[in-house]
Amino acid sequence: MLVPIVRVVRCAPKSHPCPGCGRAARRVRLLCRRLSSLAYRHKAYLDVYYAEYKTRCGCCKTFRCWPLDVPPKADYDGLVRDALLDRILGDGLNVQRALLAMRRDFLLEWSEGFAYDCLRWKVARLDLPAHRRLVIERFSGTLCIDELHLGRFTLLLATDPLADLPVAFALVSKNDQAHMRRFLSGLKGWGLLPRVVVTDGSDLYPALLAGLWPAARHQLCVFHLLKDINDLVLKGVRRLAGALARRGKAGRKRQRGRPSNRQRAARAARGPTLAQKAAFIRKHRFLLVKDTAALDKEQWGYLIEMFDYQPALRTLWQFACEVRRCFEKEGRVQTLYKRRAALLRQQQYQEVPELAKAMELLEVGKFRKAVAFVYSEAGQKVRTNNHVERANRRLRFWEKQRYKWRRRRWVVRFVLLALDQWWRQAAQAEAGGAATGKAQPQPPPAKAAG
């Protein structure tokens, strides 16, 4: 049988200052309390010796000195609470799995109510004004905004991609302009004046951003725009591959029985059939929209083979390449507009129905917002809202672990704690850089609108 580990904490001097006025009070009674603590695969306890004191002032009659940061009437010390929160927030375990891990590692039996009490205690101790000051001080002037659907709720999230910080969030019942206006107006009330706001192609943003921050440039996510165009290009690839496969089946009669070895050899000598060529094109169709700089030698060979099978694919590939050049990060705004104009004048692209629809996505209003990044300083050209998308994917993963968060307060509580970890890591990194004497790279100050 394992012997329990007992640690002792003493805080019972003969006199102790009054918590109200600081005047010395005399000890009238010694007290002792046993709390559960942590020890790997052992029972551990913490014996706390403290005292009760009688005051000589009018602040109170008696008070007790308590040396630990533990909630009143708790049966555990801070190590237990921190270990459980680390498993829920840091390791991503749900409440049930976190309690099982505590039982296995530390021989502690706790109920689910205890876990939720720890989460509520943690939320009550959050210093949200300090987080807000951190966000405002380190705000780079670039804001990414996106929404995430969590069952019957919608999470509105804003992040700073250059400072790598979450800015704010709001959990709303409906994803509409009224809730989005309230969310963005709150950010403006904080004093945030972004120079660039990056969003996807949703219709929620253009009118709201123009009214709230008229001096800020609205950057459409280039990734989403290219994705929509590439989907149309791949739709054209599937159409051409299907036509090639149907042409191979036309006028062909299926022979009865299995082909002989001589027939198989003769068929192999003639090369792949049209159906096999179509299957090859479908399998490697992603090469037509992949960046040519990322293609290896084998993929280049596949691409050339696809052009031999279906020459019309070369037009789709050239269109995808020219579209990517219209959004080069190092390009000048005049150069990008000239490339767009040259692309829209190509008659061969207009004759392909899928490419004609893709060219409509490059209309001047949308293109002007998609190339807003060229006006940013070097090294600060944010073309996509991938930063906030990554945060949303992390929250989506946590949602699946917790069975889709059925109650609103659970969602708010957990998102607050998750973003608090992110904010504290940023504050610790900044404090560590200041302690070592290394200058931390600071984002440029946001310019006032107007």
C-alpha positions in Angstrom: 0.0 0.0 0.0 1.4 3.4 -1.0 2.1 5.8 1.8 0.4 9.2 1.2 2.7 12.2 0.7 2.0 15.0 3.1 3.4 18.5 2.7 3.0 21.2 5.4 2.4 25.0 5.0 2.6 27.1 8.1 1.3 30.7 8.4 0.3 31.3 12.0 2.5 34.0 13.6 1.6 35.4 17.0 0.6 38.7 15.4 -0.7 39.6 11.9 -1.6 42.9 10.2 -5.2 43.7 9.8 -6.3 43.4 6.1 -8.2 46.7 6.4 -5.9 49.1 8.1 -2.7 47.1 8.6 -2.7 47.4 12.4 -1.2 44.4 14.2 -3.7 41.9 15.6 -3.0 39.1 18.1 -3.6 35.5 17.6 -6.5 33.9 19.4 -6.8 30.4 17.8 -4.7 28.0 15.8 -6.4 26.2 12.9 -5.4 23.4 10.5 -6.9 22.3 7.2 -6.0 19.4 4.9 -6.3 19.8 1.1 -5.8 17.3 -1.7 -2.6 17.9 -3.7 -0.7 16.3 -6.6 1.8 13.5 -6.7 2.2 11.1 -9.6 0.6 7.8 -8.8 0.4 8.7 -5.1 -2.1 10.2 -2.8 -0.9 13.6 -1.7 -2.2 16.1 0.8 -1.3 19.6 1.9 -1.7 20.4 5.6 -2.1 24.2 6.1 -1.6 25.6 9.5 -3.1 29.1 9.9 -4.7 31.2 12.7 -7.5 33.4 13.7 -6.7 36.9 14.9 -8.6 39.4 17.0 -8.3 43.0 15.9 -7.8 46.2 17.9 -9.4 48.5 15.3 -12.9 49.0 14.0 -12.4 47.3 10.7 -13.7 43.9 11.8 -13.8 41.8 15.0 -11.7 38.8 13.8 -10.0 37.6 10.6 -8.0 34.6 9.5 -4.8 34.5 7.6 -4.8 32.2 4.6 -1.6 31.7 2.7 -2.9 29.9 -0.4 -4.8 31.1 -3.5 -7.6 28.6 -3.1 -11.4 29.2 -3.2 -13.2 29.2 0.2 -14.2 25.8 1.5 -12.3 24.0 -1.3 -10.8 20.6 -0.7 -7.9 20.9 -3.2 -4.9 23.2 -3.7 -4.0 25.2 -6.7 -1.9 22.4 -8.3 -5.0 20.2 -8.7 -7.0 23.0 -10.4 -4.2 24.0 -12.7 -3.5 20.4 -13.7 -7.2 19.8 -14.6 -7.3 23.1 -16.6 -4.1 22.2 -18.4 -5.7 19.0 -19.6 -8.9 20.7 -20.7 -7.4 23.8 -22.3 -3.9 22.8 -23.1 -4.2 19.2 -24.1 -7.7 19.6 -25.7 -9.4 16.9 -23.6 -13.1 17.1 -22.9 -14.3 17.1 -19.3 -14.8 13.3 -19.0 -11.4 12.4 -20.5 -9.7 15.0 -18.3 -11.2 13.5 -15.2 -10.1 10.0 -16.3 -6.6 11.3 -16.8 -6.5 12.9 -13.3 -7.7 9.6 -11.8 -5.1 7.6 -13.7 -2.1 9.9 -13.0 -2.9 11.3 -9.6 -5.5 8.9 -8.1 -8.0 11.7 -7.7 -11.7 11.2 -7.9 -13.6 14.3 -8.9 -17.1 14.9 -10.4 -17.9 16.8 -13.6 -19.3 19.5 -11.4 -15.8 20.1 -10.0 -14.4 20.5 -13.5 -17.1 23.1 -14.4 -16.4 24.9 -11.1 -12.7 25.1 -12.1 -13.7 26.5 -15.5 -16.0 29.1 -14.0 -13.3 30.1 -11.5 -10.8 30.5 -14.3 -13.2 32.7 -16.3 -14.0 34.9 -13.2 -10.3 35.6 -12.8 -9.6 36.7 -16.4 -8.3 40.2 -16.7 -10.1 41.2 -19.9 -9.2 44.9 -19.7 -5.5 43.9 -19.7 -6.0 41.8 -22.8 -7.8 44.7 -24.5 -4.8 47.0 -23.6 -2.4 44.4 -25.1 -4.4 44.2 -28.3 -4.6 48.0 -28.7 -0.9 48.5 -27.9 0.3 45.8 -30.4 -2.3 46.4 -33.1 -0.6 46.5 -36.4 -3.3 48.2 -38.5 -4.4 45.1 -40.3 -7.6 43.3 -39.3 -8.8 39.9 -40.4 -12.5 39.1 -39.9 -14.5 35.9 -40.4 -17.5 34.1 -39.1 -17.8 30.5 -37.9 -21.0 28.6 -37.6 -21.3 26.5 -34.4 -24.6 24.7 -34.6 -27.4 27.3 -33.9 -24.8 30.0 -33.1 -22.4 32.0 -35.2 -19.0 33.1 -33.9 -17.7 36.4 -35.2 -13.9 36.5 -34.8 -11.4 39.2 -35.6 -7.6 38.7 -35.5 -4.4 40.7 -36.1 -2.3 38.6 -38.6 0.9 40.7 -38.2 0.9 40.8 -34.4 -0.4 37.2 -34.3 -3.1 38.1 -31.8 -6.9 37.5 -31.5 -8.6 40.9 -31.3 -12.2 40.1 -30.2 -15.1 37.7 -30.7 -18.9 37.8 -30.4 -21.3 34.9 -30.3 -24.5 35.8 -32.1 -27.7 33.9 -32.9 -27.8 35.0 -36.5 -25.2 35.9 -39.1 -26.6 39.1 -40.5 -25.5 42.7 -41.0 -27.1 43.9 -37.7 -25.0 41.6 -35.6 -21.9 42.3 -37.7 -22.4 46.0 -37.4 -22.7 45.8 -33.6 -19.5 43.7 -33.5 -17.4 46.0 -35.6 -18.8 49.1 -33.9 -17.5 47.7 -30.6 -14.1 47.4 -32.1 -14.2 51.0 -33.3 -15.3 52.0 -29.9 -12.1 50.5 -28.5 -10.2 52.9 -30.6 -9.1 50.5 -33.3 -8.5 52.3 -36.6 -7.3 49.7 -39.1 -5.6 50.6 -42.4 -6.5 47.3 -44.0 -9.4 45.0 -43.3 -9.2 41.5 -44.8 -12.4 39.5 -45.4 -13.8 36.8 -47.7 -16.2 37.6 -50.5 -19.3 37.7 -48.2 -21.8 40.5 -48.9 -21.9 41.4 -45.1 -18.7 43.5 -45.2 -18.5 46.1 -48.0 -21.2 48.5 -46.9 -20.3 48.1 -43.2 -16.6 48.7 -43.6 -17.2 51.7 -45.9 -19.4 53.3 -43.2 -17.3 52.5 -40.1 -13.8 52.9 -41.5 -14.0 54.9 -44.7 -10.2 55.4 -44.8 -9.4 51.7 -44.5 -8.7 49.6 -47.6 -10.9 46.5 -47.9 -8.8 43.5 -49.0 -10.7 40.6 -50.4 -9.1 37.3 -49.6 -7.1 36.3 -52.7 -7.2 32.6 -51.6 -11.0 32.5 -51.8 -11.1 34.4 -55.1 -8.5 32.0 -56.7 -10.4 29.1 -55.2 -13.6 30.1 -57.0 -11.7 30.6 -60.3 -9.9 27.3 -60.0 -13.2 25.5 -59.3 -14.4 26.8 -62.7 -11.2 25.8 -64.4 -11.5 22.2 -62.9 -15.1 22.2 -64.0 -13.8 22.7 -67.6 -11.3 19.9 -67.1 -14.0 17.5 -66.1 -16.1 18.5 -69.1 -13.2 17.9 -71.5 -12.3 14.6 -69.8 -15.9 13.4 -70.0 -16.1 14.3 -73.7 -12.9 12.3 -74.3 -14.3 9.3 -72.5 -17.6 9.4 -74.4 -15.7 9.6 -77.7 -13.9 6.5 -76.8 -17.2 4.6 -76.2 -18.8 5.8 -79.4 -19.3 3.0 -82.0 -17.5 0.4 -80.0 -19.1 -3.0 -79.6 -18.3 -5.1 -76.6 -17.0 -8.5 -77.5 -18.3 -11.5 -75.6 -16.0 -13.5 -73.4 -12.6 -12.7 -72.0 -9.9 -11.3 -74.3 -7.1 -13.7 -75.1 -3.4 -13.0 -74.3 -2.8 -12.0 -77.9 -5.7 -9.6 -77.9 -4.4 -8.0 -74.6 -0.9 -7.6 -76.1 -2.3 -6.1 -79.2 -4.4 -3.6 -77.2 -1.4 -2.7 -75.0 0.7 -2.1 -78.1 -1.9 0.4 -79.4 -1.4 2.6 -76.2 -4.0 3.8 -73.7 -7.6 3.9 -74.8 -9.5 7.2 -74.8 -11.3 6.1 -71.5 -7.9 5.5 -69.9 -6.7 8.9 -71.1 -9.8 10.5 -69.6 -9.2 8.7 -66.3 -5.6 9.9 -66.3 -6.7 13.5 -66.8 -9.3 13.2 -64.0 -6.7 11.8 -61.6 -4.1 14.5 -62.3 -6.4 17.5 -62.9 -5.1 19.3 -59.9 -1.8 19.9 -61.8 -3.6 22.4 -64.1 -4.3 24.8 -61.2 -1.2 24.1 -59.1 1.6 26.8 -59.0 4.1 25.9 -61.7 7.0 26.7 -59.3 5.9 23.9 -57.0 5.8 21.2 -59.8 8.5 18.6 -59.7 9.9 16.8 -62.7 7.5 13.9 -62.6 4.5 16.2 -62.3 5.7 18.2 -65.3 5.8 15.0 -67.3 2.2 14.2 -66.3 1.2 17.7 -67.3 2.7 17.3 -70.8 1.1 13.9 -71.2 -2.3 15.5 -70.4 -1.8 18.1 -73.1 -1.0 15.3 -75.6 -4.2 13.5 -74.6 -6.4 16.6 -74.7 -4.8 19.7 -76.3 -7.7 22.0 -75.2 -6.4 21.6 -71.6 -3.5 23.9 -72.5 -5.8 26.8 -72.7 -7.2 26.1 -69.2 -3.7 25.8 -67.8 -2.5 29.1 -69.4 -5.6 30.9 -68.0 -4.9 29.6 -64.5 -1.2 30.7 -64.7 -2.2 34.2 -65.9 -4.7 34.6 -63.2 -2.1 33.8 -60.5 0.2 36.5 -62.0 -2.6 39.0 -61.6 -2.2 38.7 -57.8 1.6 38.5 -57.4 2.6 39.9 -54.0 5.7 41.7 -55.4 3.8 43.3 -58.3 3.0 47.0 -58.8 -0.6 48.0 -59.0 -0.2 49.3 -62.6 1.4 46.0 -63.6 -1.4 43.9 -62.1 -4.1 46.0 -63.8 -2.3 45.6 -67.1 -2.1 41.9 -66.7 -5.8 41.7 -65.9 -6.7 43.8 -69.0 -4.6 41.6 -71.2 -6.2 38.5 -69.8 -9.7 39.8 -70.4 -8.9 40.6 -74.0 -7.9 37.0 -74.9 -10.5 35.7 -77.3 -9.5 32.1 -76.7 -10.5 32.4 -73.1 -13.9 33.9 -73.9 -14.8 31.0 -76.1 -14.6 28.5 -73.2 -17.8 28.7 -71.1 -16.1 28.0 -67.7 -13.4 30.6 -68.4 -16.0 33.2 -69.4 -17.6 32.8 -66.0 -14.3 32.9 -64.3 -13.5 36.2 -66.1 -16.7 37.7 -64.6 -15.1 37.2 -61.1 -12.4 39.6 -62.2 -14.7 42.6 -62.6 -13.1 45.9 -61.7 -14.8 46.4 -58.3 -13.9 43.0 -56.9 -10.4 43.2 -58.5 -9.7 46.6 -56.9 -10.4 45.1 -53.5 -8.4 41.9 -54.2 -5.2 43.9 -55.0 -5.5 46.3 -52.1 -2.4 44.6 -50.6 -0.1 46.2 -53.1 -0.5 49.5 -51.2 0.8 48.1 -48.0 4.5 48.4 -46.9 7.0 45.7 -47.8 6.7 42.7 -45.5 3.2 43.6 -44.4 1.2 42.7 -47.5 -1.6 40.4 -46.2 -3.5 39.0 -49.1 -5.6 36.4 -47.4 -7.6 35.9 -44.2 -5.8 32.6 -43.5 -4.9 33.8 -40.0 -8.4 34.0 -38.8 -9.3 30.9 -40.8 -6.7 28.9 -38.9 -8.2 30.1 -35.6 -11.6 29.1 -36.7 -10.4 25.6 -37.7 -8.9 25.2 -34.2 -12.2 26.2 -32.6 -14.0 23.8 -35.0 -11.7 21.0 -33.9 -12.5 21.8 -30.2 -16.2 21.9 -31.0 -16.1 18.3 -32.3 -14.3 17.2 -29.2 -17.0 18.6 -27.0 -20.0 17.3 -28.9 -20.9 20.6 -30.5 -21.3 22.7 -27.4 -25.1 22.6 -26.8 -25.3 25.7 -24.6 -24.4 29.3 -25.2 -22.6 29.9 -21.9 -20.4 26.8 -22.6 -19.3 28.3 -25.9 -18.5 31.7 -24.5 -16.7 30.3 -21.5 -14.5 28.0 -23.6 -13.7 30.5 -26.3 -12.7 33.1 -23.7 -10.3 30.6 -22.0 -8.9 29.5 -25.4 -8.2 33.1 -26.5 -6.8 33.9 -23.0 -4.1 31.3 -23.5 -3.2 33.0 -26.8 -3.1 36.4 -25.2 -1.0 35.2 -22.3 1.5 33.5 -24.5 1.9 36.8 -26.5 2.4 38.8 -23.2 4.9 36.3 -21.9 6.9 36.4 -25.1 7.0 40.2 -25.0 8.0 40.1 -21.3 10.7 37.5 -22.0 12.2 39.6 -24.8 12.3 42.7 -22.5 14.0 40.7 -19.7 16.7 39.4 -22.0 17.3 42.9 -23.4 16.4 41.9 -27.0 14.3 44.4 -28.9 11.0 42.9 -29.9 9.8 43.7 -33.5 6.9 46.2 -33.0 4.2 46.7 -35.6 3.9 50.2 -37.0 1.4 52.4 -35.2 -2.1 52.6 -36.7 -2.7 55.9 -38.5 -5.8 57.9 -37.6 -8.6 57.7 -40.1 -9.2 60.7 -42.2 
